């Protein structure tokens, strides 16, 4: 049933001041929390839970689970509406009450300190002011009247609490807490590493790759101590996440890798991995400083008092029993030389990439572990250098990309097959080739072999686009086509190289550009591909006279039956008010998401499917009777609009006879026109003289001779120049200018 499991996908667990996001799941067996960062699943058994508490926190509400052994688990990020579901679930499945905790907001810094299990509860009156998990205390000292607490640091925490001091006033009352009693309670539950007693065993001068150097290793029941020439390290077993045993590619060494969180800190350097190197053939004999009873009770016979064998195998068995973690070894992957690792480079450092059953492990500088569940996709890319190598890229879901380069092409098919079997998404694999292994030469062949090169194609496309832009700029004035009857006049008046005579045909005329091109070709130059494209484009522009028509959308018919909603939407329309009432803080997307969860858990889905089926049948019947209307376009739209002619340059109206420009008019033509004007004037004067008598006739003759004085001079000068064949004088030229 749905009530047997509670699932919260966005919950954070508080660990030493850091909020680790993850997924919380409650079932009959207990509480499960999966860390999004590390992928570790932490389980709390139901029989170990003693009490649960519900209180207000910074990110909403917090659930605190107190164990019978004194430990406390904190889960933050709940909403107020989740309290009822959690309370009923804890009561029904675990028989645990969920208590409400009221917090003091007075801001007082004096009160009473109560020790509840592994937690210090500072109370002001009857309410709790704050709580301190004593497991976070790394060191404690006492002064005259105060106790000083120092805390473990967590690199993942944005703000860390370094130190806290409690002033304990002196008192003789035995009921009140004294300074010594306060200090003893803190020491009893604090996580303080003390090298007390003898070590279980020790190893001398073990070579380590990270941190680099040779260290004497002492193995204690709760922590590991490394002693080097410069630095010493203490590693609690609680900080160990995973153990790896990896064979070196030279087949002579074994690498033992310990994953740590929080990491080893040395100044500003953080070591998330401890990597020890052991010779494969080195043997060792160890005697454990433990009694047979302790070996049976604590480690269930996994360890013996005397152990002998290869050193890497003995250390692996010891760490596995002390840390209580499984050891990860390479799986079925083999490269072209039947090794478990691939030789590659990360940035500028050489190393080995181990494809494991649940992730990738790279050693050693820097050590990298990538789980399959956090991989978004992988990519195979051509190497920047020789085609003998390729790059392998791993992209996480959070956007981080790791590029492992300089992998030999012989390992490509093995790595590709491994990735495909693990069902990892390959970024550069097409849908047609899904599940098929490509050959290295097919995917990474060079340009000389005629294979597809995306970069080369991009450069070619940009070059073609640039050529098209140049062609469009150079041929922007070629659309003007004057009428055939006026072409000769316009060319004669405006062209820089007009035809030699008006009677010459178009075939004899060549523009200056074509002449230049022709001359260049005659000189022996080769017609390039670019010029051929230009000529083709010009021909297309001349031929393409038809206007482009836009595709019109068909109008919607309001009488057409509407498609019915599905069963889910019928249910959601009715349930939406209930969702909004129960989750008032939810937005549209949250409501839709929660509605999908409710629908998946709904038992009576068939009821809504039947309703949707009835509506679908009704819709099908209506569609059978529906006849789409004939919607012819109106005649006005059908009628073709007259084409608008492009505006042509204005040409002055032609006079009767042959039109010639001013620069082609000779002096003979000008004198002839002036004679015609004078003759018309004389005819008018003769008519006037006939009406006015003889005196008028005499005066008209004088007027005629005087009125045409300048014209007569021009005419005479023109005749003289023509008759003599010599040049006219300066005075005669001035007279010609005045007449013009």
C-alpha positions as CSV (number, residue, x, y, z in Angstrom):
1,X,0.0,0.0,0.0
2,X,1.0,3.6,-0.5
3,X,1.0,4.3,3.3
4,X,3.7,1.7,3.9
5,X,6.4,3.9,2.3
6,X,7.2,7.6,2.6
7,X,9.5,9.2,0.0
8,X,10.9,12.7,0.2
9,X,13.3,13.5,-2.8
10,X,14.6,16.9,-1.5
11,X,15.8,16.5,2.0
12,X,19.2,17.5,3.6
13,X,21.1,15.7,6.3
14,X,23.1,17.8,8.8
15,X,26.6,16.5,9.2
16,X,29.1,18.6,11.2
17,X,27.6,21.8,10.1
18,X,27.2,20.9,6.4
19,X,23.8,20.3,4.8
20,X,24.2,17.2,2.5
21,X,21.3,17.0,0.0
22,X,19.8,13.7,-0.8
23,X,16.7,11.5,-0.8
24,X,14.9,10.2,2.3
25,X,12.8,7.1,2.3
26,X,10.9,5.5,5.2
27,X,9.7,1.9,5.0
28,X,9.0,-0.9,7.4
29,X,12.6,-1.9,7.8
30,X,13.8,1.5,8.7
31,X,15.0,4.9,7.4
32,X,17.2,5.2,4.2
33,X,19.0,8.3,3.2
34,X,21.0,8.5,-0.1
35,X,23.6,11.2,-0.3
36,X,23.5,13.0,-3.7
37,X,27.2,13.9,-3.5
38,X,28.8,10.6,-2.5
39,X,26.0,8.2,-3.5
40,X,26.3,6.4,-0.1
41,X,23.1,5.0,1.2
42,X,22.9,5.2,5.0
43,X,20.3,3.0,6.8
44,X,18.9,3.3,10.2
45,X,17.1,0.2,11.4
46,X,13.6,0.6,12.8
47,X,14.3,-1.3,16.1
48,X,17.2,1.2,16.9
49,X,15.0,4.3,16.9
50,X,14.0,5.4,20.4
51,X,12.2,8.7,19.9
52,X,11.5,11.3,17.2
53,X,11.3,15.1,17.5
54,X,9.8,17.7,15.2
55,X,11.0,21.3,15.4
56,X,11.3,24.5,13.4
57,X,14.6,24.9,11.4
58,X,16.1,27.4,9.0
59,X,15.0,25.5,5.9
60,X,11.5,24.7,7.1
61,X,11.0,21.9,9.6
62,X,13.5,19.3,10.9
63,X,13.1,15.7,11.9
64,X,15.4,14.4,14.6
65,X,15.7,10.7,15.3
66,X,17.3,9.6,18.6
67,X,18.9,6.2,18.6
68,X,19.0,3.8,21.6
69,X,22.9,3.9,21.5
70,X,22.8,7.7,21.9
71,X,23.5,8.9,18.3
72,X,21.2,11.4,16.6
73,X,20.2,11.8,13.0
74,X,18.9,15.2,11.7
75,X,16.9,15.6,8.5
76,X,16.0,19.1,7.3
77,X,13.8,20.5,4.6
78,X,10.3,19.3,5.5
79,X,7.1,21.3,5.1
80,X,4.5,21.9,7.8
81,X,2.0,19.6,6.0
82,X,4.4,16.7,6.3
83,X,4.1,16.4,10.1
84,X,0.8,14.5,10.1
85,X,2.1,11.8,7.6
86,X,5.3,11.4,9.5
87,X,3.7,11.1,12.9
88,X,1.2,8.5,11.8
89,X,3.9,6.5,10.0
90,X,6.3,6.5,13.0
91,X,3.5,5.5,15.3
92,X,2.2,2.7,13.0
93,X,5.4,1.2,11.7
94,X,8.0,1.9,14.5
95,X,5.8,2.5,17.5
96,X,7.6,5.8,18.1
97,X,6.0,9.0,19.2
98,X,6.8,12.2,17.3
99,X,7.3,15.0,19.9
100,X,7.0,18.7,19.1
101,X,9.9,20.9,20.4
102,X,9.4,24.5,21.2
103,X,12.4,26.8,20.9
104,X,13.3,29.7,23.1
105,X,13.6,33.0,21.1
106,X,14.5,35.3,24.0
107,X,18.2,35.5,23.0
108,X,19.5,34.8,26.5
109,X,23.0,33.4,26.8
110,X,22.5,31.9,30.3
111,X,20.5,28.9,31.2
112,X,20.8,25.2,32.1
113,X,22.8,22.5,30.3
114,X,21.2,19.1,29.9
115,X,23.1,16.1,28.5
116,X,20.7,13.8,26.5
117,X,22.6,10.9,25.0
118,X,25.2,12.3,22.7
119,X,23.7,15.8,22.6
120,X,24.1,18.9,24.8
121,X,20.7,20.7,25.2
122,X,21.1,24.3,26.4
123,X,17.7,25.4,27.8
124,X,16.3,28.8,28.8
125,X,13.6,28.1,31.3
126,X,11.5,25.2,30.0
127,X,12.3,25.8,26.3
128,X,15.4,24.7,24.3
129,X,17.7,27.5,23.0
130,X,20.2,25.4,21.0
131,X,21.7,21.9,20.8
132,X,25.3,20.7,20.3
133,X,26.0,17.2,19.0
134,X,29.0,16.1,21.2
135,X,30.2,13.9,18.3
136,X,31.3,17.1,16.6
137,X,33.6,18.0,19.4
138,X,37.3,17.4,18.5
139,X,38.9,18.7,21.7
140,X,38.0,20.1,25.1
141,X,39.9,21.8,27.9
142,X,39.0,23.5,31.2
143,X,40.0,26.9,32.6
144,X,39.4,28.5,36.0
145,X,35.6,28.6,35.7
146,X,35.0,27.7,32.1
147,X,35.0,24.7,29.7
148,X,36.3,25.2,26.1
149,X,34.9,23.1,23.3
150,X,36.7,22.8,19.9
151,X,34.9,21.3,16.9
152,X,35.7,19.3,13.8
153,X,35.8,21.3,10.6
154,X,33.8,20.3,7.5
155,X,35.0,21.7,4.1
156,X,31.5,21.4,2.7
157,X,30.0,23.7,5.3
158,X,29.7,27.4,4.3
159,X,30.2,28.5,7.9
160,X,32.0,26.5,10.5
161,X,31.8,26.7,14.3
162,X,35.4,26.7,15.6
163,X,35.1,27.1,19.4
164,X,32.6,27.6,22.2
165,X,33.1,28.5,25.8
166,X,30.8,27.7,28.7
167,X,31.1,29.6,32.0
168,X,30.2,27.4,34.9
169,X,29.9,29.4,38.2
170,X,31.5,27.8,41.2
171,X,29.0,26.2,43.6
172,X,29.0,24.0,46.6
173,X,25.5,22.6,45.9
174,X,25.9,19.0,44.8
175,X,22.6,19.1,42.8
176,X,24.0,21.8,40.5
177,X,26.4,20.8,37.8
178,X,30.0,21.5,38.6
179,X,32.9,22.3,36.2
180,X,34.4,18.8,36.5
181,X,31.1,17.1,36.0
182,X,30.4,19.2,32.9
183,X,33.8,18.3,31.4
184,X,33.4,14.6,32.1
185,X,30.0,14.5,30.3
186,X,31.5,16.2,27.3
187,X,34.5,13.9,27.2
188,X,32.3,10.8,27.5
189,X,30.5,11.5,24.2
190,X,33.0,13.7,22.3
191,X,34.7,12.4,19.1
192,X,38.3,12.9,20.3
193,X,41.0,10.8,18.7
194,X,43.5,9.8,21.4
195,X,46.4,7.5,20.6
196,X,46.0,5.6,23.9
197,X,47.0,2.0,24.2
198,X,48.9,-0.1,21.8
199,X,48.2,-0.3,18.1
200,X,46.8,-3.4,16.6
201,X,49.7,-3.6,14.2
202,X,52.2,-1.4,12.3
203,X,53.7,-1.2,8.8
204,X,57.0,0.5,8.2
205,X,58.0,2.7,5.3
206,X,54.9,2.2,3.1
207,X,55.2,4.2,-0.2
208,X,52.1,6.5,-0.7
209,X,51.2,8.3,-3.9
210,X,48.7,10.6,-2.2
211,X,49.9,12.3,0.0
212,X,53.3,11.7,-1.6
213,X,56.1,10.1,0.5
214,X,56.9,7.1,2.7
215,X,55.0,6.7,5.9
216,X,55.0,4.5,9.0
217,X,51.4,3.3,9.4
218,X,50.0,2.4,12.7
219,X,46.6,0.7,12.7
220,X,44.4,1.4,15.8
221,X,40.9,0.1,16.5
222,X,39.2,3.4,15.6
223,X,41.6,5.3,13.4
224,X,44.7,5.0,11.1
225,X,47.8,7.0,11.9
226,X,50.4,8.0,9.3
227,X,53.8,9.2,10.5
228,X,56.1,10.7,7.9
229,X,59.3,12.8,7.9
230,X,57.4,16.1,7.7
231,X,53.7,15.5,8.5
232,X,51.6,13.2,10.6
233,X,47.9,12.3,9.8
234,X,45.1,10.7,11.7
235,X,42.3,9.2,9.7
236,X,39.2,8.1,11.6
237,X,37.5,5.1,10.2
238,X,34.2,7.0,10.2
239,X,35.5,9.2,7.4
240,X,36.2,6.3,5.0
241,X,33.7,6.1,2.2
242,X,35.1,3.4,-0.1
243,X,38.0,1.0,-0.5
244,X,39.6,0.1,-3.9
245,X,42.2,-2.5,-4.8
246,X,43.5,-1.8,-8.3
247,X,46.3,-3.7,-10.2
248,X,48.9,-1.4,-11.7
249,X,49.4,-1.7,-15.5
250,X,53.0,-2.9,-15.1
251,X,51.7,-6.1,-13.4
252,X,54.2,-5.6,-10.6
253,X,52.4,-3.3,-8.2
254,X,49.0,-3.1,-6.5
255,X,47.3,0.2,-5.6
256,X,45.2,0.3,-2.4
257,X,42.9,3.4,-2.6
258,X,41.0,4.8,0.4
259,X,38.2,7.4,-0.3
260,X,37.8,9.9,2.5
261,X,35.1,12.4,3.4
262,X,35.9,14.8,5.0
263,X,39.4,14.7,3.4
264,X,42.8,14.9,5.0
265,X,43.7,18.6,5.6
266,X,47.3,19.9,5.4
267,X,47.3,23.7,5.3
268,X,45.3,24.7,2.2
269,X,45.6,21.3,0.6
270,X,42.9,18.7,0.8
271,X,43.5,15.0,0.2
272,X,40.3,13.2,-0.7
273,X,42.1,9.9,-1.4
274,X,44.8,8.0,0.4
275,X,46.7,5.8,-2.2
276,X,49.2,3.2,-1.0
277,X,51.4,1.3,-3.4
278,X,52.5,-2.3,-2.7
279,X,54.8,-4.6,-4.5
280,X,52.9,-7.6,-5.8
281,X,55.5,-10.1,-4.8
282,X,56.3,-8.7,-1.4
283,X,55.3,-11.0,1.5
284,X,54.7,-10.2,5.1
285,X,53.9,-11.8,8.5
286,X,51.9,-9.9,11.1
287,X,50.9,-10.6,14.7
288,X,47.8,-8.7,15.8
289,X,47.9,-7.2,19.3
290,X,44.4,-8.5,20.1
291,X,43.0,-11.3,22.1
292,X,41.1,-14.2,20.5
293,X,37.9,-13.2,22.3
294,X,38.1,-9.7,20.8
295,X,38.7,-11.1,17.4
296,X,35.7,-13.3,17.6
297,X,33.3,-10.7,19.3
298,X,34.2,-7.6,17.4
299,X,35.3,-8.9,14.0
300,X,33.3,-12.2,13.9
301,X,36.4,-14.2,13.0
302,X,37.4,-12.2,9.9
303,X,40.8,-11.6,11.4
304,X,43.3,-14.0,12.9
305,X,46.0,-13.3,15.5
306,X,48.7,-14.3,13.0
307,X,48.3,-13.3,9.4
308,X,50.8,-14.0,6.5
309,X,50.7,-13.5,2.8
310,X,51.2,-10.8,0.2
311,X,51.3,-7.4,1.8
312,X,48.5,-5.9,-0.3
313,X,46.2,-8.8,0.6
314,X,46.9,-8.5,4.3
315,X,46.3,-4.7,4.4
316,X,43.1,-5.1,2.4
317,X,41.7,-7.7,4.8
318,X,42.6,-5.6,7.8
319,X,41.0,-2.4,6.5
320,X,37.9,-4.3,5.3
321,X,37.3,-5.7,8.8
322,X,38.1,-2.5,10.7
323,X,36.2,0.0,8.5
324,X,33.3,-2.4,7.7
325,X,33.3,-1.4,4.0
326,X,33.5,-3.6,0.9
327,X,36.5,-3.5,-1.4
328,X,35.9,-2.6,-5.0
329,X,38.1,-4.4,-7.6
330,X,38.1,-4.2,-11.4
331,X,35.4,-6.0,-13.3
332,X,35.2,-7.5,-16.7
333,X,36.8,-4.7,-18.7
334,X,40.0,-5.4,-20.6
335,X,41.9,-3.1,-23.0
336,X,43.6,-4.2,-26.2
337,X,46.5,-5.7,-24.1
338,X,44.2,-7.5,-21.7
339,X,44.8,-5.0,-18.8
340,X,42.2,-3.6,-16.5
341,X,43.3,0.0,-17.0
342,X,43.7,2.4,-19.9
343,X,46.8,4.6,-20.1
344,X,45.7,8.2,-20.6
345,X,46.3,11.8,-19.4
346,X,44.2,14.2,-17.4
347,X,45.3,17.8,-18.1
348,X,49.1,17.6,-18.1
349,X,49.5,14.5,-15.9
350,X,49.7,10.8,-17.0
351,X,47.8,8.2,-15.2
352,X,45.4,5.2,-15.5
353,X,41.7,5.1,-16.0
354,X,39.9,2.1,-14.5
355,X,36.4,1.3,-15.9
356,X,34.7,-0.4,-12.9
357,X,31.3,-2.0,-12.6
358,X,29.7,1.1,-11.1
359,X,32.0,3.9,-12.1
360,X,35.3,5.2,-13.4
361,X,38.4,5.6,-11.2
362,X,41.4,7.6,-12.3
363,X,44.8,7.5,-10.5
364,X,46.7,9.2,-9.5
365,X,47.2,12.9,-10.0
366,X,44.6,14.0,-9.1
367,X,42.6,10.9,-8.1
368,X,39.1,11.1,-9.5
369,X,36.1,8.8,-8.9
370,X,33.0,9.2,-11.1
371,X,29.9,7.0,-10.4
372,X,27.6,6.0,-13.2
373,X,24.5,7.4,-11.6
374,X,26.1,10.9,-11.8
375,X,27.2,10.6,-15.4
376,X,25.1,12.7,-17.8
377,X,26.8,11.5,-21.0
378,X,30.2,10.5,-22.4
379,X,31.9,11.6,-25.6
380,X,34.5,10.2,-27.9
381,X,36.5,13.0,-29.6
382,X,39.5,13.1,-31.9
383,X,42.8,14.0,-30.2
384,X,44.4,17.3,-30.8
385,X,47.6,15.7,-32.0
386,X,48.1,12.6,-34.0
387,X,45.2,10.4,-35.2
388,X,46.7,7.5,-33.3
389,X,45.0,8.9,-30.1
390,X,41.6,10.0,-29.1
391,X,40.0,11.7,-26.1
392,X,37.3,10.3,-23.8
393,X,35.1,13.0,-22.2
394,X,32.8,12.3,-19.2
395,X,30.2,14.9,-18.4
396,X,28.4,14.9,-15.0
397,X,24.8,15.8,-14.6
398,X,25.8,19.0,-12.7
399,X,27.8,20.2,-15.7
400,X,31.4,19.2,-14.7
401,X,33.4,17.8,-17.6
402,X,36.5,15.5,-17.3
403,X,38.6,15.0,-20.4
404,X,41.0,12.0,-20.5
405,X,43.2,12.4,-23.5
406,X,46.0,10.5,-25.4
407,X,44.2,7.2,-25.4
408,X,45.5,4.8,-28.0
409,X,43.1,4.0,-30.9
410,X,43.4,0.3,-30.2
411,X,41.5,0.7,-27.0
412,X,38.6,2.5,-28.7
413,X,36.5,-0.5,-29.5
414,X,36.9,-2.0,-26.0
415,X,35.9,1.2,-24.3
416,X,33.0,1.9,-26.6
417,X,31.6,-1.6,-26.0
418,X,32.0,-1.2,-22.3
419,X,30.1,2.2,-22.3
420,X,27.3,0.7,-24.5
421,X,26.9,-2.3,-22.2
422,X,26.6,0.0,-19.1
423,X,23.9,1.9,-21.0
424,X,25.6,5.3,-20.7
425,X,24.5,7.9,-23.2
426,X,27.1,8.6,-25.9
427,X,27.0,12.2,-27.0
428,X,28.3,11.9,-30.5
429,X,26.4,8.7,-31.5
430,X,23.5,9.0,-33.9
431,X,20.1,7.4,-33.5
432,X,20.7,5.0,-36.4
433,X,24.0,3.8,-34.9
434,X,22.6,3.3,-31.5
435,X,23.9,0.1,-29.9
436,X,26.4,-0.5,-32.7
437,X,30.1,-0.2,-32.2
438,X,31.8,2.1,-34.7
439,X,35.3,1.5,-36.0
440,X,38.0,3.9,-34.9
441,X,39.0,4.8,-38.5
442,X,35.3,5.5,-39.4
443,X,34.9,7.9,-36.5
444,X,38.3,9.6,-36.3
445,X,39.7,9.4,-39.8
446,X,41.6,12.4,-41.1
447,X,40.4,14.9,-43.7
448,X,42.8,13.4,-46.3
449,X,40.8,10.3,-46.3
450,X,37.6,12.1,-47.3
451,X,35.7,11.8,-44.0
452,X,33.3,14.3,-42.6
453,X,34.9,17.2,-40.7
454,X,32.5,19.4,-38.9
455,X,35.0,22.2,-38.6
456,X,35.9,22.1,-42.3
457,X,32.2,22.1,-43.3
458,X,31.6,25.2,-41.1
459,X,34.5,27.1,-42.7
460,X,33.2,26.2,-46.2
461,X,29.7,27.4,-45.2
462,X,31.0,30.7,-43.9
463,X,33.0,31.2,-47.1
464,X,29.9,30.5,-49.2
465,X,27.8,32.9,-47.1
466,X,30.5,35.6,-47.5
467,X,30.5,35.0,-51.3
468,X,26.7,35.4,-51.4
469,X,26.9,38.6,-49.5
470,X,29.5,40.0,-51.9
471,X,27.4,39.0,-54.9
472,X,24.3,40.6,-53.5
473,X,26.2,43.9,-52.9
474,X,27.8,43.9,-56.4
475,X,24.6,43.2,-58.2
476,X,22.2,45.4,-56.3
477,X,21.6,47.8,-59.4
478,X,20.9,45.1,-62.0
479,X,17.2,44.9,-61.4
480,X,16.4,48.0,-63.6
481,X,15.2,46.9,-67.0
482,X,13.9,49.9,-69.1
483,X,11.6,49.5,-72.1
484,X,13.1,48.3,-75.3
485,X,12.1,51.5,-77.2
486,X,13.8,53.8,-74.7
487,X,16.9,51.7,-74.1
488,X,19.0,53.2,-76.9
489,X,18.2,56.8,-75.8
490,X,19.0,56.1,-72.1
491,X,22.2,54.4,-73.0
492,X,23.1,57.2,-75.3
493,X,22.5,59.9,-72.7
494,X,23.6,58.3,-69.4
495,X,26.1,55.5,-70.2
496,X,29.8,56.2,-69.9
497,X,30.4,54.1,-73.0
498,X,27.5,54.6,-75.4
499,X,27.2,52.6,-78.7
500,X,29.1,54.1,-81.5
501,X,26.1,54.7,-83.7
502,X,22.3,54.7,-83.3
503,X,21.9,52.1,-85.9
504,X,24.2,49.5,-84.4
505,X,22.6,46.3,-83.0
506,X,22.8,45.0,-79.4
507,X,25.0,42.1,-80.4
508,X,27.8,44.4,-81.4
509,X,27.7,46.2,-78.0
510,X,29.7,44.9,-75.1
511,X,29.8,46.5,-71.6
512,X,33.2,47.5,-70.3
513,X,33.2,44.9,-67.5
514,X,32.7,42.0,-70.0
515,X,35.4,43.4,-72.2
516,X,37.8,43.5,-69.2
517,X,36.9,39.9,-68.3
518,X,37.3,38.8,-71.8
519,X,40.7,40.4,-72.0
520,X,41.8,38.7,-68.8
521,X,40.7,35.3,-70.1
522,X,42.6,35.9,-73.3
523,X,45.7,36.6,-71.3
524,X,45.4,33.0,-70.0
525,X,43.9,33.4,-66.5
526,X,41.8,30.5,-65.3
527,X,38.1,31.1,-64.6
528,X,37.7,30.4,-60.9
529,X,34.8,28.7,-59.1
530,X,33.9,31.9,-57.5
531,X,33.4,33.7,-60.9
532,X,31.3,30.8,-62.1
533,X,29.1,31.1,-59.1
534,X,28.7,34.8,-59.7
535,X,27.6,34.3,-63.3
536,X,25.1,31.6,-62.3
537,X,23.6,33.9,-59.6
538,X,23.2,36.7,-62.2
539,X,21.4,34.3,-64.6
540,X,19.1,33.2,-61.8
541,X,18.3,36.8,-60.9
542,X,17.3,37.6,-64.5
543,X,15.2,34.4,-64.8
544,X,13.4,34.7,-61.5
545,X,10.5,37.0,-62.3
546,X,7.8,35.2,-60.5
547,X,7.0,36.7,-57.0
548,X,7.2,34.4,-54.0
549,X,3.8,33.6,-52.4
550,X,3.4,33.0,-48.7
551,X,1.6,29.9,-47.5
552,X,-1.7,30.8,-45.9
553,X,-3.2,29.0,-42.8
554,X,-6.5,27.4,-43.1
555,X,-9.1,29.2,-41.0
556,X,-10.4,27.4,-37.9
557,X,-14.0,26.3,-38.0
558,X,-15.9,27.2,-34.7
559,X,-18.5,24.5,-35.4
560,X,-16.0,21.7,-35.6
561,X,-16.3,19.3,-32.6
562,X,-13.6,19.7,-29.9
563,X,-11.4,16.8,-29.0
564,X,-12.3,15.4,-25.5
565,X,-9.7,15.5,-22.6
566,X,-8.0,12.3,-21.4
567,X,-8.8,10.5,-18.2
568,X,-5.9,12.1,-16.4
569,X,-7.1,15.7,-17.2
570,X,-10.7,14.9,-16.3
571,X,-9.4,13.7,-12.9
572,X,-7.0,16.6,-12.5
573,X,-9.7,19.3,-13.2
574,X,-11.8,17.9,-10.4
575,X,-8.9,17.3,-8.0
576,X,-7.0,20.6,-8.6
577,X,-9.0,22.6,-5.9
578,X,-8.2,19.9,-3.3
579,X,-4.5,20.1,-4.2
580,X,-4.4,23.9,-4.0
581,X,-6.1,23.7,-0.6
582,X,-3.7,21.0,0.8
583,X,-0.5,22.6,-0.7
584,X,-1.2,26.4,-0.6
585,X,2.5,27.2,-1.2
586,X,2.8,25.2,-4.4
587,X,3.0,26.8,-7.8
588,X,1.6,25.6,-11.1
589,X,4.5,23.3,-11.8
590,X,4.5,21.8,-8.2
591,X,0.7,21.2,-8.4
592,X,1.1,19.4,-11.7
593,X,4.0,17.3,-10.3
594,X,2.0,16.4,-7.2
595,X,-1.0,15.6,-9.3
596,X,1.0,13.2,-11.4
597,X,2.1,11.4,-8.1
598,X,-1.5,11.2,-6.9
599,X,-2.6,9.9,-10.3
600,X,0.0,7.1,-10.3
601,X,-1.1,6.0,-6.8
602,X,-4.9,6.3,-7.6
603,X,-6.7,2.9,-7.4
604,X,-9.9,3.9,-9.3
605,X,-8.3,5.1,-12.5
606,X,-10.7,2.9,-14.5
607,X,-13.6,5.1,-13.6
608,X,-12.0,8.1,-15.2
609,X,-10.9,6.1,-18.2
610,X,-14.5,5.0,-18.8
611,X,-15.6,8.6,-18.7
612,X,-12.9,9.6,-21.2
613,X,-13.9,6.6,-23.4
614,X,-17.6,7.8,-23.5
615,X,-16.5,11.3,-24.4
616,X,-14.2,9.9,-27.1
617,X,-17.0,7.8,-28.7
618,X,-19.3,10.9,-28.7
619,X,-16.6,12.9,-30.4
620,X,-16.1,10.2,-33.0
621,X,-19.9,10.2,-33.8
622,X,-19.9,14.0,-34.1
623,X,-16.9,13.9,-36.4
624,X,-18.8,11.4,-38.7
625,X,-21.7,13.9,-39.0
626,X,-19.4,16.9,-39.3
627,X,-19.0,18.3,-42.8
628,X,-16.3,20.9,-43.3
629,X,-17.7,24.1,-44.9
630,X,-16.6,25.2,-48.3
631,X,-14.8,28.4,-47.8
632,X,-13.9,29.8,-51.2
633,X,-11.9,33.0,-51.2
634,X,-13.8,36.1,-52.2
635,X,-13.5,37.3,-55.8
636,X,-11.6,40.4,-54.6
637,X,-8.9,38.2,-53.1
638,X,-8.9,35.9,-56.1
639,X,-8.4,38.7,-58.6
640,X,-4.8,39.1,-59.3
641,X,-3.5,42.5,-58.3
642,X,-1.8,44.4,-61.1
643,X,1.9,44.2,-60.8
644,X,3.6,47.4,-59.8
645,X,6.2,48.4,-62.2
646,X,9.4,49.6,-60.7
647,X,9.9,53.3,-60.9
648,X,12.2,54.2,-63.8
649,X,14.3,57.3,-64.1
650,X,12.3,60.2,-65.6
651,X,13.2,60.8,-69.3
652,X,12.5,64.2,-70.9
653,X,9.8,64.1,-73.7
654,X,11.3,63.7,-77.1
655,X,10.9,66.4,-79.7
656,X,9.8,65.6,-83.2
657,X,12.7,64.6,-85.3
658,X,16.0,63.2,-84.2
659,X,16.9,64.1,-80.6
660,X,20.5,65.1,-79.8
661,X,22.2,66.1,-76.7
662,X,23.5,69.6,-76.3
663,X,27.1,68.6,-76.7
664,X,26.4,67.1,-80.1
665,X,24.8,70.3,-81.5
666,X,27.1,71.9,-84.1
667,X,27.3,75.5,-85.1
668,X,25.6,74.8,-88.4
669,X,22.5,73.4,-86.7
670,X,22.3,76.4,-84.3
671,X,22.5,78.9,-87.2
672,X,19.8,76.9,-89.1
673,X,17.4,77.1,-86.2
674,X,18.0,80.8,-85.7
675,X,17.2,81.4,-89.4
676,X,13.9,79.6,-89.0
677,X,13.1,81.8,-86.0
678,X,14.0,85.0,-87.9
679,X,11.9,83.9,-90.8
680,X,8.8,83.4,-88.7
681,X,9.3,86.9,-87.1
682,X,9.6,88.4,-90.6
683,X,6.3,86.8,-91.7
684,X,4.6,88.3,-88.7
685,X,6.0,91.7,-89.4
686,X,4.8,91.5,-93.0
687,X,1.3,90.9,-91.9
688,X,1.4,93.9,-89.6
689,X,2.9,96.1,-92.4
690,X,0.1,95.2,-94.8
691,X,-2.4,96.5,-92.2
692,X,-0.6,99.7,-91.3
693,X,0.5,101.0,-94.8
694,X,3.7,101.9,-96.5
695,X,5.3,103.8,-93.7
696,X,4.8,100.8,-91.5
697,X,6.3,98.7,-94.2
698,X,9.5,100.7,-94.2
699,X,9.7,100.7,-90.4
700,X,8.9,96.9,-90.4
701,X,11.9,96.4,-92.7
702,X,14.1,98.3,-90.4
703,X,12.7,96.4,-87.4
704,X,13.2,93.2,-89.2
705,X,16.8,94.0,-90.0
706,X,17.4,95.3,-86.4
707,X,15.6,92.5,-84.6
708,X,17.7,89.9,-86.2
709,X,20.9,91.8,-85.7
710,X,22.6,89.4,-83.3
711,X,21.2,86.4,-85.2
712,X,22.3,87.8,-88.4
713,X,25.8,88.3,-87.1
714,X,25.8,84.7,-85.9
715,X,24.6,83.5,-89.2
716,X,27.1,85.5,-91.1
717,X,29.9,84.4,-88.9
718,X,28.8,80.9,-89.3
719,X,28.7,81.2,-93.1
720,X,32.1,82.9,-93.2
721,X,33.6,80.2,-91.0
722,X,32.1,77.5,-93.2
723,X,33.1,79.1,-96.4
724,X,36.7,79.9,-95.4
725,X,37.2,76.7,-93.5
726,X,39.2,78.6,-90.9
727,X,38.7,79.1,-87.2
728,X,36.2,81.9,-86.0
729,X,37.7,84.9,-84.2
730,X,37.2,85.5,-80.4
731,X,34.6,88.2,-81.0
732,X,32.6,85.8,-83.2
733,X,32.9,83.1,-80.4
734,X,31.4,85.5,-77.9
735,X,28.6,86.3,-80.3
736,X,27.9,82.6,-80.5
737,X,27.7,82.2,-76.8
738,X,25.3,85.1,-76.5
739,X,23.1,83.5,-79.1
740,X,23.1,80.2,-77.3
